[in-house]
Amino acid sequence: MRITRAGRRISGAALALLLVPFVATAQQEGDVDLGLRAVEVLQSYLRIDTSNPPGNEAEAAAFLARHLQEAGIPYEIFESAPGRANLYARLKGDGSRGGAIILLHHMDVVPVDPLSWNVDPFSGVVLNEFIYGRGALDSKAYGAVQLVTFMALHEAGLPLGRDVILLATADEEAGGRLGAGYVVKNRPDLLEGAEFVLTEGGSASEIGGRQVHFVEVSQKMPLWLRLRVTGPSGHAAKPLRDSAVNRLVRALERIRIYRGEIKLVPAVAEALRARAGYIVDPAVAEAFRNIETSIGDPAFLAALAEEIEPLLRNTISITVLNGAPNTNIISTEASADLDCRLLPGEDPGRFIATLTDVIDDPGIEIEPLLVTDATESRPGTPLWRALEATARARDPEAVLVPNVIPGFTDSHYFRELGLVAYGWTPFLSSPREGPAHGADERMLVTNVERGPAILLDLLERLAVSREAVGGVR
């Protein structure tokens, strides 16, 4: 396949895609083929159960490797623990355009409750415009698009001005220590010469008649904690007021009603101000432009609480509870896991001290399970400019908005090394797509089909040598 911008022939399937605003007005026949290939890859990928725990990423890595082998691309698979595999491949460039860009996605998915699904969660079935499966949104569709695009770039044979790395990792859903964290710590040789990382965490929507691309540049810090308490045990027929479970319940109720103070940290302030550029309502746009003042307005916060409040407070979600193994036993020990998300710049130790005061029970132990730093990648880099040009090639009015997300991805591992990492998506979000981590997780087939063309366009702009593209990229 030759990557060009001229002489394109539109098939019926491609013509249908042109009705979607996220697609350029000219569609390459090869792009359509890539899109169909991505759908096929994704269907097979979704059929591999990589629920974490236990992960089983080794099977997924072998699946990706088979495609690379067929394309004649060298790769490496390495395990961080039995069955917990990571995959790496690199297309070499001459370095004239800078350091390598890493296309990163994770192979693991969160567990499922099959009874809550209307289809087999590992079927990859296509129904009514959607492709269903655990990981369709998070993040196997992205992985399928990255794989297909990576192979297309290789097959095109154009000289590269920077290396392009494909990296598929394990364990992201449990913190990434056996995946991206393992790579950074134990295989830094694979990252030699890298400059940019492109991964999940971004979103794109059509708002007010133009595309708005939210590019993740920073995220809240995950702080996972376990509360543990011990107490007297006995038969449940004789209640014990100060049993471990009762003390834990009292502590959790105090945590449930606790709300941290509102804080506007610089990265969040910048991201919220940037939203004013696409908000249609003048009053709301003005409120976002003056976000420092607006957060003091209870009406403003109430109207947007679900959307922006997690970016203004440290949050706590009570998730896992453990007590007695049987109903008629008063257990000696009880525990609960908390998923806390801290604002960039917060001190985890200080937060734990505050939580200790909130609980007000010296017998309850707080054990950190996962702690990461909040890191940031600034806009304005060559990658940012390439993302902007790629978006505006499809919509001249498109805007890129630097965004801080309340969740977390593997980006922080690479930012801690000094790499620029952005969360960006080649997909256009639809409210009809199913929730990540939820039942009937699904993505529009048209999103998957157009993903490779968009990612390939980006890589042409960023990685193909200037001489090969006429010096215009």
C-alpha positions as CSV (number, residue, x, y, z in Angstrom):
1,M,0.0,0.0,0.0
2,R,1.2,3.5,-0.8
3,I,0.2,6.4,1.4
4,T,-1.0,9.2,-0.8
5,R,-3.5,12.0,-0.8
6,A,-4.6,11.8,-4.4
7,G,-6.4,9.4,-6.8
8,R,-8.8,8.0,-4.2
9,R,-11.7,5.8,-5.2
10,I,-14.7,5.8,-2.9
11,S,-16.5,2.5,-2.3
12,G,-20.1,2.3,-1.1
13,A,-18.9,1.5,2.4
14,A,-16.6,4.5,2.4
15,L,-19.3,6.8,1.1
16,A,-21.4,5.9,4.1
17,L,-18.5,6.8,6.4
18,L,-18.3,10.3,4.8
19,L,-21.6,11.1,6.4
20,V,-19.9,11.0,9.8
21,P,-18.3,14.4,10.7
22,F,-15.1,12.8,12.0
23,V,-14.1,11.5,8.6
24,A,-12.3,13.5,5.9
25,T,-14.0,14.5,2.7
26,A,-11.7,12.2,0.8
27,Q,-11.4,8.6,1.8
28,Q,-8.7,6.4,0.5
29,E,-9.7,2.9,-0.6
30,G,-6.8,1.5,1.4
31,D,-8.1,3.3,4.4
32,V,-11.4,1.4,4.1
33,D,-9.5,-1.8,3.9
34,L,-7.6,-0.9,7.0
35,G,-10.8,-0.1,8.8
36,L,-12.3,-3.5,8.0
37,R,-9.1,-5.2,9.0
38,A,-9.2,-3.4,12.3
39,V,-12.8,-4.6,13.0
40,E,-11.7,-8.2,12.2
41,V,-8.7,-7.9,14.5
42,L,-10.8,-6.4,17.3
43,Q,-13.4,-9.2,17.1
44,S,-10.7,-11.8,17.6
45,Y,-9.0,-9.8,20.2
46,L,-12.2,-9.4,22.3
47,R,-12.6,-13.2,22.3
48,I,-9.4,-13.6,24.4
49,D,-10.4,-13.4,28.0
50,T,-7.8,-11.2,29.7
51,S,-9.8,-10.3,32.8
52,N,-7.5,-9.0,35.5
53,P,-7.2,-11.0,37.8
54,P,-5.6,-13.2,36.6
55,G,-4.8,-11.3,33.4
56,N,-3.8,-14.0,30.9
57,E,-2.0,-11.4,28.7
58,A,0.3,-14.0,27.4
59,E,-2.4,-15.3,25.1
60,A,-3.2,-11.8,23.9
61,A,0.4,-11.0,23.3
62,A,0.8,-14.2,21.2
63,F,-2.3,-13.1,19.2
64,L,-0.8,-9.7,18.4
65,A,2.5,-11.3,17.6
66,R,1.0,-13.6,15.0
67,H,-0.1,-10.5,13.0
68,L,3.3,-8.9,13.4
69,Q,5.0,-12.1,12.2
70,E,2.8,-12.3,9.2
71,A,3.7,-8.7,8.3
72,G,7.4,-9.5,8.7
73,I,7.9,-7.2,11.7
74,P,10.3,-8.3,14.5
75,Y,8.8,-8.3,18.0
76,E,9.6,-9.3,21.5
77,I,7.4,-10.9,24.1
78,F,8.6,-10.9,27.8
79,E,6.8,-11.9,31.0
80,S,6.8,-10.0,34.2
81,A,5.2,-12.9,36.0
82,P,3.9,-16.3,34.8
83,G,1.3,-15.6,32.1
84,R,1.7,-11.8,32.5
85,A,3.2,-10.9,29.2
86,N,4.1,-7.6,27.4
87,L,4.8,-7.1,23.7
88,Y,7.2,-4.7,22.0
89,A,8.0,-4.0,18.4
90,R,9.8,-1.1,16.7
91,L,9.9,0.4,13.3
92,K,13.3,2.2,12.8
93,G,13.6,5.7,11.6
94,D,16.7,7.9,10.9
95,G,16.0,10.3,13.8
96,S,15.8,13.4,11.6
97,R,12.4,14.3,13.0
98,G,13.2,13.5,16.7
99,G,12.8,10.7,19.2
100,A,10.5,7.7,19.0
101,I,6.8,7.8,19.5
102,I,5.3,4.9,21.5
103,L,1.8,3.6,20.6
104,L,0.7,2.2,24.0
105,H,-2.3,0.2,25.0
106,H,-3.0,-2.4,27.7
107,M,-4.2,-5.9,27.0
108,D,-5.9,-6.7,30.3
109,V,-9.6,-5.9,31.0
110,V,-11.7,-5.6,34.2
111,P,-13.7,-8.7,35.2
112,V,-17.2,-9.2,34.1
113,D,-20.5,-10.5,35.5
114,P,-21.8,-12.5,32.5
115,L,-25.4,-12.5,33.9
116,S,-25.6,-8.7,33.6
117,W,-24.7,-8.8,29.9
118,N,-27.2,-9.4,27.0
119,V,-24.4,-11.0,24.9
120,D,-21.4,-13.1,25.6
121,P,-18.9,-10.6,26.9
122,F,-16.1,-12.4,25.1
123,S,-17.8,-13.0,21.8
124,G,-16.8,-9.9,19.8
125,V,-20.2,-10.0,18.2
126,V,-21.4,-7.2,15.9
127,L,-25.1,-6.3,16.5
128,N,-27.0,-3.2,15.4
129,E,-23.9,-1.1,14.4
130,F,-21.9,-2.0,17.5
131,I,-19.1,-4.4,18.3
132,Y,-19.6,-5.9,21.8
133,G,-17.1,-7.2,24.3
134,R,-15.2,-6.6,27.5
135,G,-12.4,-4.2,26.5
136,A,-14.2,-2.8,23.4
137,L,-13.8,0.7,24.9
138,D,-11.0,0.0,27.4
139,S,-8.7,-0.5,25.5
140,K,-8.7,-3.3,22.9
141,A,-10.3,-1.2,20.1
142,Y,-7.4,1.2,20.5
143,G,-5.0,-1.7,20.5
144,A,-6.5,-3.2,17.3
145,V,-6.3,0.2,15.5
146,Q,-2.7,0.7,16.7
147,L,-1.7,-2.8,15.5
148,V,-3.3,-2.4,12.0
149,T,-1.8,1.1,11.6
150,F,1.6,0.0,12.7
151,M,1.6,-2.8,10.2
152,A,0.3,-0.4,7.4
153,L,3.1,2.0,8.1
154,H,5.6,-0.8,7.8
155,E,4.0,-2.1,4.6
156,A,4.0,1.3,3.0
157,G,7.8,1.3,3.1
158,L,8.1,5.1,3.5
159,P,11.3,6.3,5.2
160,L,10.7,7.3,8.8
161,G,12.2,10.4,10.4
162,R,11.6,8.9,13.9
163,D,11.1,5.4,15.3
164,V,7.6,4.2,15.9
165,I,7.2,1.7,18.8
166,L,4.2,-0.6,19.4
167,L,3.9,-1.5,23.1
168,A,1.1,-3.7,24.5
169,T,1.3,-4.1,28.2
170,A,-0.2,-6.1,31.1
171,D,-1.9,-5.2,34.3
172,E,-3.0,-1.6,33.7
173,E,-6.4,-2.3,35.4
174,A,-4.6,-3.2,38.6
175,G,-2.0,-0.4,38.5
176,G,0.3,-1.4,35.8
177,R,3.1,-2.7,38.0
178,L,3.4,-5.9,35.9
179,G,3.0,-4.0,32.6
180,A,4.1,-0.4,32.0
181,G,5.7,-0.2,35.4
182,Y,7.7,-3.3,34.7
183,V,8.9,-2.1,31.4
184,V,10.1,1.3,32.8
185,K,11.9,-0.4,35.7
186,N,13.3,-3.6,34.1
187,R,13.4,-3.0,30.4
188,P,14.5,0.7,29.9
189,D,16.5,-0.5,26.9
190,L,13.2,-0.8,25.0
191,L,12.5,2.9,25.6
192,E,15.8,4.2,24.4
193,G,15.5,7.3,22.3
194,A,11.7,7.6,23.0
195,E,10.2,11.1,23.1
196,F,6.4,10.7,22.9
197,V,3.7,8.3,24.2
198,L,0.2,8.1,22.7
199,T,-2.3,6.2,24.8
200,E,-5.8,6.1,26.2
201,G,-7.3,8.8,28.4
202,G,-8.5,11.2,25.7
203,S,-12.0,11.7,24.2
204,A,-13.5,13.5,21.3
205,S,-17.1,14.7,20.7
206,E,-19.0,17.0,18.3
207,I,-20.1,20.0,20.4
208,G,-21.8,23.0,18.9
209,G,-21.2,21.8,15.3
210,R,-17.4,21.2,15.6
211,Q,-15.2,18.5,16.9
212,V,-13.7,19.0,20.4
213,H,-10.8,16.8,21.3
214,F,-10.0,16.4,24.9
215,V,-6.3,15.4,25.2
216,E,-5.3,14.1,28.6
217,V,-2.2,15.9,29.8
218,S,-2.5,15.1,33.5
219,Q,-4.6,13.0,35.9
220,K,-5.4,12.6,39.5
221,M,-3.2,10.4,41.6
222,P,-4.6,7.0,42.6
223,L,-4.1,6.2,46.2
224,W,-5.6,2.8,47.0
225,L,-5.9,2.0,50.7
226,R,-7.0,-0.9,52.8
227,L,-8.6,-0.4,56.2
228,R,-8.0,-3.3,58.6
229,V,-9.4,-3.8,62.1
230,T,-9.4,-6.7,64.5
231,G,-11.8,-7.5,67.4
232,P,-13.3,-10.2,69.5
233,S,-14.9,-13.1,67.6
234,G,-17.8,-15.3,68.5
235,H,-21.2,-16.7,67.5
236,A,-23.4,-14.3,65.6
237,A,-26.3,-15.2,67.8
238,K,-24.6,-13.1,70.5
239,P,-23.9,-9.7,69.0
240,L,-20.8,-7.9,70.0
241,R,-21.0,-4.1,69.9
242,D,-17.3,-3.6,69.3
243,S,-16.8,-6.4,66.8
244,A,-14.3,-5.8,64.0
245,V,-17.1,-5.4,61.4
246,N,-19.1,-2.9,63.5
247,R,-16.0,-0.8,64.0
248,L,-15.3,-0.9,60.3
249,V,-18.8,0.1,59.5
250,R,-18.7,3.1,61.8
251,A,-15.4,4.1,60.1
252,L,-16.8,3.7,56.6
253,E,-19.9,5.8,57.5
254,R,-17.6,8.6,58.6
255,I,-15.7,8.3,55.4
256,R,-18.9,8.2,53.3
257,I,-20.1,11.6,54.6
258,Y,-16.7,13.2,54.5
259,R,-16.1,15.7,51.7
260,G,-12.7,17.3,51.2
261,E,-12.3,20.9,50.5
262,I,-12.6,22.5,47.1
263,K,-9.2,23.1,45.5
264,L,-8.3,24.5,42.1
265,V,-4.9,23.3,41.2
266,P,-3.1,25.0,38.2
267,A,-3.4,22.1,35.8
268,V,-7.1,21.8,36.4
269,A,-7.6,25.5,36.2
270,E,-5.9,25.6,32.8
271,A,-8.0,22.7,31.5
272,L,-11.3,24.2,32.7
273,R,-10.5,27.6,31.3
274,A,-9.7,26.0,27.9
275,R,-13.3,24.6,27.8
276,A,-14.7,28.2,27.4
277,G,-13.5,28.1,23.8
278,Y,-16.2,25.7,22.7
279,I,-19.1,26.3,25.1
280,V,-22.1,27.7,23.2
281,D,-23.8,29.4,26.1
282,P,-22.1,32.8,26.6
283,A,-22.8,32.9,30.4
284,V,-21.4,29.4,31.0
285,A,-18.4,30.1,28.7
286,E,-17.7,33.3,30.8
287,A,-17.9,31.2,34.0
288,F,-15.3,28.8,32.8
289,R,-13.0,31.7,31.7
290,N,-13.2,33.0,35.2
291,I,-13.1,29.6,36.9
292,E,-11.3,30.8,40.0
293,T,-14.3,33.0,40.8
294,S,-16.9,30.5,39.5
295,I,-16.0,27.7,41.9
296,G,-17.2,29.9,44.7
297,D,-20.7,30.0,43.3
298,P,-22.8,27.1,44.7
299,A,-25.2,27.3,41.7
300,F,-22.3,26.8,39.2
301,L,-21.0,23.8,41.2
302,A,-24.4,22.3,41.6
303,A,-25.1,22.5,37.8
304,L,-21.8,20.8,36.9
305,A,-21.1,18.7,40.0
306,E,-20.9,15.4,38.3
307,E,-18.7,16.7,35.5
308,I,-16.1,18.8,37.2
309,E,-16.4,18.3,41.0
310,P,-14.1,15.2,40.9
311,L,-11.4,17.6,39.5
312,L,-11.8,20.0,42.4
313,R,-11.7,17.6,45.4
314,N,-9.8,14.6,46.6
315,T,-12.3,11.7,46.3
316,I,-12.9,8.4,48.1
317,S,-14.9,5.4,46.8
318,I,-15.5,2.5,49.1
319,T,-15.1,-0.6,46.9
320,V,-14.1,-4.0,48.5
321,L,-15.5,-5.3,51.8
322,N,-14.3,-8.4,53.7
323,G,-15.6,-10.0,56.9
324,A,-16.6,-13.4,58.1
325,P,-16.7,-16.3,55.7
326,N,-20.1,-17.5,57.1
327,T,-23.2,-15.6,58.1
328,N,-23.3,-17.0,61.6
329,I,-19.7,-16.0,62.5
330,I,-18.5,-12.8,64.1
331,S,-15.1,-12.4,62.4
332,T,-11.9,-11.6,64.2
333,E,-10.9,-9.3,61.3
334,A,-12.6,-7.0,58.8
335,S,-11.2,-5.0,56.0
336,A,-12.3,-2.5,53.3
337,D,-10.5,-1.2,50.3
338,L,-10.8,2.5,49.3
339,D,-10.1,3.9,45.9
340,C,-8.9,7.4,46.6
341,R,-8.0,9.9,43.8
342,L,-5.9,12.9,44.8
343,L,-5.5,16.1,43.0
344,P,-2.2,16.8,41.3
345,G,0.3,18.1,43.9
346,E,-1.4,16.6,46.9
347,D,0.7,14.8,49.5
348,P,-0.5,11.2,50.0
349,G,0.9,11.1,53.6
350,R,-1.0,14.2,54.5
351,F,-4.2,12.8,53.0
352,I,-3.8,9.6,55.0
353,A,-3.3,11.7,58.1
354,T,-6.6,13.5,57.4
355,L,-8.4,10.2,56.8
356,T,-7.1,9.0,60.2
357,D,-8.6,12.0,61.8
358,V,-11.9,11.4,60.0
359,I,-12.1,7.8,61.1
360,D,-11.2,8.6,64.7
361,D,-10.5,5.1,65.7
362,P,-6.8,4.3,66.6
363,G,-7.4,0.6,66.2
364,I,-8.0,0.8,62.5
365,E,-4.9,0.3,60.4
366,I,-4.6,2.1,57.1
367,E,-2.4,0.2,54.6
368,P,-1.4,1.8,51.2
369,L,-1.9,-0.6,48.3
370,L,-1.0,1.7,45.4
371,V,0.5,5.1,45.3
372,T,1.5,7.0,42.2
373,D,2.6,10.6,41.4
374,A,0.6,13.0,39.4
375,T,2.6,14.1,36.4
376,E,1.9,16.5,33.5
377,S,2.8,16.8,29.8
378,R,2.4,20.3,28.5
379,P,0.7,21.2,25.2
380,G,2.5,22.8,22.3
381,T,4.9,20.0,21.4
382,P,5.4,18.6,17.9
383,L,3.1,15.8,18.8
384,W,0.4,18.3,20.0
385,R,0.7,20.2,16.8
386,A,0.4,17.0,14.7
387,L,-2.7,16.0,16.7
388,E,-4.2,19.5,16.0
389,A,-3.4,19.3,12.3
390,T,-4.9,15.8,12.1
391,A,-8.1,17.0,13.7
392,R,-8.4,20.0,11.5
393,A,-7.9,18.0,8.4
394,R,-11.3,16.6,9.1
395,D,-12.9,19.6,10.7
396,P,-11.2,23.0,10.1
397,E,-13.0,24.3,13.2
398,A,-11.8,21.5,15.4
399,V,-10.2,22.4,18.8
400,L,-7.8,20.6,21.1
401,V,-8.4,21.0,24.8
402,P,-5.8,20.0,27.4
403,N,-7.6,17.9,29.9
404,V,-7.1,16.5,33.4
405,I,-8.9,13.3,34.0
406,P,-10.2,11.9,37.4
407,G,-9.1,8.4,36.4
408,F,-5.6,7.2,35.8
409,T,-3.7,5.5,33.0
410,D,-0.2,4.2,32.5
411,S,1.0,7.6,31.2
412,H,2.5,8.5,34.6
413,Y,5.2,5.8,34.3
414,F,6.5,7.4,31.1
415,R,6.1,11.0,32.3
416,E,8.2,10.2,35.3
417,L,11.0,9.4,32.8
418,G,10.6,12.8,31.1
419,L,8.7,11.6,28.1
420,V,5.7,13.6,26.8
421,A,2.6,11.4,27.1
422,Y,-0.9,12.3,25.8
423,G,-4.2,10.5,26.2
424,W,-5.8,10.8,22.8
425,T,-8.3,8.9,20.8
426,P,-8.9,8.4,17.1
427,F,-12.6,7.7,17.9
428,L,-15.6,10.1,18.1
429,S,-17.5,9.4,21.3
430,S,-21.1,8.5,21.1
431,P,-23.6,8.4,24.1
432,R,-24.9,5.2,22.5
433,E,-21.6,3.4,23.2
434,G,-21.6,1.2,26.3
435,P,-19.8,2.1,29.4
436,A,-16.2,1.1,29.9
437,H,-16.1,-1.4,32.8
438,G,-19.9,-1.7,32.5
439,A,-22.3,-4.4,31.2
440,D,-22.7,-4.6,27.4
441,E,-19.5,-2.6,26.7
442,R,-19.6,-1.7,23.1
443,M,-18.2,0.6,20.4
444,L,-19.7,1.7,17.1
445,V,-18.2,-0.3,14.2
446,T,-17.8,3.0,12.3
447,N,-15.5,4.3,15.0
448,V,-13.3,1.2,14.7
449,E,-13.3,1.4,10.9
450,R,-12.2,5.0,10.7
451,G,-9.6,4.8,13.5
452,P,-6.6,3.5,11.4
453,A,-7.0,6.3,8.8
454,I,-6.9,8.9,11.5
455,L,-3.9,7.4,13.3
456,L,-2.1,6.8,10.1
457,D,-2.6,10.5,9.1
458,L,-1.1,11.5,12.5
459,L,1.9,9.3,12.0
460,E,2.5,10.6,8.5
461,R,2.6,14.1,9.9
462,L,4.8,13.2,12.9
463,A,7.0,10.3,11.9
464,V,7.4,10.1,8.1
465,S,10.5,11.9,6.8
466,R,9.8,15.4,5.4
467,E,11.4,14.4,2.1
468,A,9.0,11.6,1.7
469,V,6.0,13.8,2.1
470,G,7.2,16.8,0.1
471,G,8.4,18.8,3.1
472,V,4.8,19.8,4.0
473,R,4.3,17.9,7.2
